[in-house]
Amino acid sequence: MSPTARSNKARKERERKARQDAKRLERQRKRGPRDGLIERETETREQRHRYLIVCEGEKTEPNYFRAFPEYTLVYAIQVEGAGANTTSVVERAIELRDEVGGYEDDEVWAVFDRDSFPPERFNEALLLAKNRGIRVAYSNEAFELWYLLHFAYRDTGLSRTQYKSKLTRSLGERYRKNSEQMYDKLLPMQEQAIQNASRLLASHTPLVPESCNPSTTVHLLVLRLNGTPADDEAEILDNLI
């Protein structure tokens, strides 16, 4: 089977599982908030861990995180495209967590960019997340920074337009922002991206997310989804603001 055929087969399997999760979610909503956003399955060996990931973008980020294979997770991901920005993303994450309940022992992440939003708006989102127990995977300036770090370490700021042109050059094909194939295309370089993102974050002393361009904590979420959380994750997230 060719790599393209394997990728398409894997994508179809993920879509099938996503539809199953959606049906379970709908049944759960009809029954009421007794057991969390996604219905728990009976486990004989361990309690499954769940992730609620609320993204600023409606396609780019959700498409990437939905592509994580279920076998790497303790529980399937439920991704919500908030179609909003900064504070609204965190507020939506809180609403979804509290609406159904059951996430006290699981993880809720808000994914958003620094973009060109006013510093006070960005900081307000970070502070709200910290106070309400929401983990943050932010990017300054854009989520595409995480993609670019798969190819090389970069510590100079770029505009959104520049990210797109550099990704097109690195990929050897036109970068399509809402592509559903980015996870598969970047997976072979994921370990390098994690190392580069960690090094980049450590280079900012002190770390001031609103002005440290480029910087990102997306790798912390990726490590979580891979089942290998960073030793300093709690310290990093606690010191974002």
N, C-alpha and C positions, 0 to 999 in steps of 0.2 A: 504494500500500500504506500502511495506517495505521501510526502510530508503534508501536501495540501489536502489530500483525502483524509489523512489522520486528523488534521486540524478541524476540517469540516465535521467529521464524525464526532470529535470531542465537543465541538460547539453545539451540535444537535443534542448530544446527551446532556449538556449543561442546561440547554433550553428546556428539555423534557423535565429535568429535575426542578427547574425554576417554576414550571407550570404546576408541578406537584406541590411545591411549597406554597404557591399562590392559592391552590385549592385548600390546603390545610389551614392557611391563614384565614380564608373566608369562612371555613367551618368553625374555626376558633372564635372569630368575631361574632358569629351567630350564637355560639354557646355562651359567650361572655369571657371576661378577662381572668379566667382561672389559671391559665398555664402559660402565659407569655405570648410574644408576637408570633412565634412559630411553634406549632404543637410539638411537645416533646415526645420522643419515641422511647419505648421501654429499653433501658440499658441494663445489661447484666454485669458489666465490668466497671464502667465509669459513668459519671454524670457528664452529659455532653455540654460543651461550652458554646454559647451563641454570640453572634456579632450583629449589631444593628449599625449600618454605615449610612449616614445621611450626607449627601453630596450637594455642593453648590451647583454644579453643572448637571444638566438633565441627561447627558449622554456620555461625554468623554470619560469622566471619572466612574460613573456607574458601570459602563461597559467594561472598563478595566477590572474593577473589583469583582464584578459578576463572573469574570473568566477564571478566577482562582478555582482550581479543581477541588471538588468536595472532599476528596480523600486527604487533602492536606489540612482540612479543618476538622475540628471536633464537632462542629455543627455547620450546616449550610448558612451562607451569608444571606441576610435580607438587606438589600440596598434600596434606599429611597432617593430618587432624584428630587431635590427640594426646589430646584429652579429659582433659587433666591440668592442671597449674598450674606456673607459674614454672620452678623447677629441673627438674622432670620434662619440660617442653617442650624445654629445651635438651639434656637428656640424650637424649631421643628423637631430636632432630635429629642429634646426634653418632652415635647408633646407626645411623640410616638412612644417613648419609653413609659410615660405616665398613663397614656391612654389605655394600654392593654396590661401593663405591669409585667412582673416576672423577670426583669433585667437586673435585679439587685446584685446578683452574683455573676452577671455576664458583662459584656462590654458594649458601650455605645460610643461611636466615633463620629465626629463632624469633620468633613473634608471641605476646605475652602481655600481660596487664593487671597493674597494681599491685594493684587490687582492695582487699580488706581483709586481705591476707596480711601476716604480720609483716615488718618492714623487713629483718631479717637474711635471711629466705628470698628476698625479692626481690633483695637485693644479691648473695646467693650465686649466683642465676641469672645476673645481669649479669656477675659475675666469671668464672663458669665459661664463659660464652659468649666473653668476651674472651680467655681463656686457650686456648680450643680453636678459635678462628677462626670462630665463629658470629656472624653479624650479627643485631642485635636491633631489632625494630620493637615497642617497648613503648608502652603508653598508661597514663597515670595520670589518672583512675582507671579508665576503661573505654574499650574500642575505639570506643564510640559517640561519644567526643570527636572522632575523625576525621570521622565523619559530620556532626556539628554544625558543624564548622569550614567545611563547604561553604557554609553559609548566613551566617555572621558570625564575626568575631573574638571570642574569649571568653577572658578570663584569670582568671576566678573559678571555684573548684572546685564540682563538682556531685556529687550522689549518683547511683547507677545509675538510680534511679527518676526523678530529675529529668531525666536525659538522655532517657529514653523519652518523657516528657511534652513536653519541648521539641522533640524530633524530630517528634512527632505534630503539633505546632503548625506547625513549619517545613515539613513535607511536605504539610500540608493533608489528611492522612489518617492513620489509625492506623499507628503505627510497629510493624512486625512484625519482631522480633529476628532470626529465621532466614530472612528473605525472600531469594529468589534474584534480586530485581529491584533491589537497592540500587545496584549499580554503574551500571546504565543510568539510574536516576533521578537519581543524583548527578553523572554524568559532565559535564553542562554547566557545573557549578560546581567541577570538580576543580582547575583552576588557582588559583582563589580559595582553596580548602582548602589547597593546597600553600603558598601565600603566608602564610596565617594560621598554619599549623602551624610554619613556619620562623620567623615573627615571634614566636610564642609561646615557642618553644624558646630563642630569642635573648634573650628578656626575663628569663630565669632566670640570674642571675649571682651565685654560681656555680650550675651546673646540678647539682642533687641529685635524681635521678629518683625516689627513694623518697618525698620530701617535696614535690616541685614539682608540685602539683596545681592546675591542669591542665598537662600536658605530654605530648608524643608524638613518636615518631620514625617513625611509620607513613608519613609523606610521603617519607622517604628510600627506602623500599622501592617506593612508588608511582613515584617518579622513576626508579628503576632499571628497573622493568618497562616504563616508557614510553621507555626508552633515553636518558634525559637525567639522569644521576646528578648529585647536588649536588656542587659543588666542595669543600665542607667536610665531606662525608659521613664520610671516614676520621677526621677530627679529632673530630667529634661522637661517633662510636661509640667511639673510643678513650678519650674522657674521660667516659663514662657512669659509670665508677667508678674 
